[in-house]
Amino acid sequence: MKFPLAFLVILLIITSSCKNKAGEPGKTTTTLQDSARVSDSAISYLPIADLIRQDLQHVDSFAGGILKKSTINGKKDSVFIRPPALHEAARAFLLPELETTSFRRSFTENSFMDQSTEQIQFIYTPKDPAVSVRNVVAYITPSGSGDKVSRIYLEREWTAGDTLIQQKLTWKTNQYFYIITMRQPKQGAPSTSIEKLIWDPEHFGD
């Protein structure tokens, strides 16, 4: 998940803009919109769904173990699963709203360099507040060999029957993903579940 040329251009623009605005009070972030004019191809929205599919293809290319950890209202369980089960769980990230054409049409994009982590964050906000996807953030780690999407974060909210469902989803490239789901019925007790699927053995013990 690397972008050797386009994101180096973006990074240079953002860095230059940050330096130019360093003396202005209250200016802590710099968006691409505030930077010098860039062609549409340079600031085109990140292909969120395609990036996730690419990582799934990477998992399919090797025969390593996949560990699924579940926590439901504090009760924990873990089991090794096969790739089809991973693909089924990953469907939570592959939403119609995140497909390229719909994504560009339905979301606004802002970006800034986080000086504390030295990452570029691309933040996508829905134009229609009624859609279930409420927030999308892609974290880019700059590198001399090519800028890498290291993490994708989503927030969702919708209603099923009389139950409000909220989800926080995080995808760590080449490592794992996890989904936190909170359910709040109009009547009855709320519940929280956490599902984490790991394909990088270094994170099996997390």
Buried (B, 14 or more C-beta within 10 A) or exposed (E): BEBEEBBBBBBEBBBEBBEBBEEEEEEEBBEBEBBEEBEEEBBEBBBBBBBBBEBBEEBEEEEEEBBBBBBEEEEEEEEEBEBEBBBEBBEBBBBEBBBBEBBEEBBEBBBBBEEEEEBBBBBBBBEEEEBBBBBBBBBBBBBEEBBBBBBBBBBBBBEEEEBBBBBBBBBBBEBBBBBBBBBBBEEEEEEBBBBBBBBBEEEBEE
